[in-house]
Amino acid sequence: MSEILVGRRVLLVSVNYAPETTGIAPYSTGIAEHLTACGAEVDVLAGMPHYPGWRVYDDYRGQWRTVEHRGGVRVHRRRGYVPSRQTALRRAAYEACFVAHGSVGPPAGRPDLVLTQMPALASGVIGGRTARRHGAPHVVVVQDLMGAAAAQSGIRGGGRVASLAAGVEARILNSAALVGVVHESFVDRVTAAGVPRSRVRVVPNWTHVRPPSGDRRTVRARLGWQDEEYVVLHSGNMGLKQGLEVLLDTARLSGRDSPRIRVVLMGDGNRRSHLARLAQELPNVDLLPPVSEAAFPDVLAAADVLAVTQRASVLDMSLPSKLTSYFMSGRPVVASVATTGGTANEVRRSGAGVVVRPEDPEALYGAVKALIRDPARSATLGARGPAYVRARLSAQAGLGRISAMLSEALAAGQGASCGSGVRP
């Protein structure tokens, strides 16, 4: 089905792209490089790398506009405002700057198809405008739902702008030829925004890390983790919606236990300094910087349990990208998340972990202690993760679903009129 992509010009609009290694950047990068391998000519319009630390990477500081080649892809970067602290107003300025700068001097040439990665509304606005200008189909992949995020994530002022963000988001999605969502829990919210179910495709993310290969005891020793310690590791963004304070409270509860529980927060984000202050008097808490892409799988596998946490208000606006990496590690997952949300559903479906009430350190602590007491169950849960990846989350399967969706949009767009709902 991907034969229709050969020789086509594709514009991918995504604020986040490599060399960022977390969040949606690995998926944007993987898609662009896969389409190039399929014979398409791919341009990417992206921001300067800044995630998850919300600081422009050193190699890109002072640059306004760049064009670089990565993996056979032309990457056009535009400088914009990057807020170190998240509020609704700062987020709006971040989006507006990318729209303004990204719309000036876009990549030359007429694309045959425009693919947008959201949650950034700016990407959707630019992608939709470009598609309309050239009469090309616009396909949107929804990684997070921005309207719901504004309401649920706890960002200051988010409740006041949630309806505005949802309105912009709805217009973008309704004008798209096809809308891909990374989890079926997003489908109802997308269709409630007015998108016909016939134009929605479920395109789950895939695991983009290799299996662990290092010696576990060697890795633990290098990180300073003792054999007798039970390490609970959270890796990834340290933002508001993660509600990572629950892990600090769990560490506080476990302070006098044996075996000793060590809570490790590894990553970056706009709440990192806040969490570091809270952890100052907790000797069993470590904050580590992100590790290299090569070391990442071995660090995950060196832990005893991997934690994913979200605020109780986070229901159906996002699915943590870290889950695909967690499952590959072979370690059990404990999810402190809303029990009816997409994250909980994914953990249950994998069979690789347990779900506890969000923002409840006693429940989280109890789940960890239960795994300590039952190493056989812990090993069974961990072993199910890689099996789930092989069955559902392989790169081949994930990229194949993306290719099929884009091929469908191109085939339908060849004879569609602007008012058909197939070509924006």
C-alpha positions, 0 to 999 in steps of 0.5 A: 500500500505504501507504493503510492508514497514513492516520489511524493513530497511530504511535509511533516510539521512537528515542533519536536524532532531529533535530536530530542530523544523523549516525548513525541520527537522520536516518533516524528523522527521515525516517521520522517525517516521511514517515509524517506526509506519508502521513497518519499521526499520529506521535509520537516518543519520543526522548532529548535530542540528544547524538550524536556528541559524547556531550554534550547539546546546549546548547539542551537542557541543564537540560531534563528533559522536553520536547514539541516539533513538528518537521516535523509530528511531536510529539517527546517528549524524555526526559533521561537519563545521557549518558556522555562515555566508553564502557565496558560499565557506562556504556553499561548506565547510559545504556540503563537511564536511558532505559528508566526515564525513557522509561517514565514518562508515555509519549505519551498515546493508544493507538498503532495501531503501534509502530516502534522504531529499534535499536541502543539496547536501551532503545528496543526495551524501551520499544517492546515494552512499549508495543505489548503494553500497547495490543495494537499490532504492534511493528516493529523496524528494526535499524541495529546489532546491540547484542549483536554490538557489545558483543563486536566494538567493543572497548568496555571490558568489552564481552565480559563483557556481550555475551551478556546484551545479545544475550539482551535483544536476542533477546527484543525481536526475537522478540516483534516483528511484523516485523524490518527490517534495513538490510543482508542481512549482518544476516539470519543473525545475526537468524535465529540469535537465533530470529526466523523468516526469514519475519518479516525484511525487508531495508530498506536506508538511503537517502542523506539528503544532496543532491548537491554543488553548490559549487565544489570549488576554492573549498571546498578553499581555504576549508578550507586544503587546497592544490591539490597535496595529496591529501586523505583524509577520514574523516567521522562518529563518532570511536568505538572501533569505527572504529579511526581510529588506522589513518588516523594511522599512514597519515599517518605513513607518507606524511609525506615523499611527494609529492604530499603526503597530508593526512588529515582527521578530521571529526566528533566522538565519545568518542575525539576527544580521544585522536586529537587527542593522537596527531595532535599531531606529525603536521603532515599530519593535521587534526581538524575539527568537524562542518560544517553539513548544508548544507555537508556534501556540498560538503566530502565532494566537496572531498576526493580520497578518502573513508575508512571504517575499522573495527576488525578485530573488527567483522564483522556488527554495523553498517553505517556510515551514512556510506556513503550520503553518501559514495556521493553525493559522487562521490569514491572510497571506501577501506574499511579493514574486515573483508573478509568483513563487510557494509561490505566487501560494500556497497563492492564492490557499489557499485563505488565504492571499494576494500577493504583489510585492517583495521588495516593502515596499509601496505595503506591507504597503498598503496591511496591511492597507487594511486589517486593514480597512476591518476586515471582509475580514481579518477574511474571509482570516484567516478562509480559512487557516485551511480549506485549511489545512484540505482539502490538508495539513493534516499529514495523507495525507502528510505521506500517499503520502510519504508511497505510493512513497516509496512503489512504489519504493520498488515494482518496485525495486524488479525486476529492473536492474540498468540501468532501471532508477528505481534502481540507 
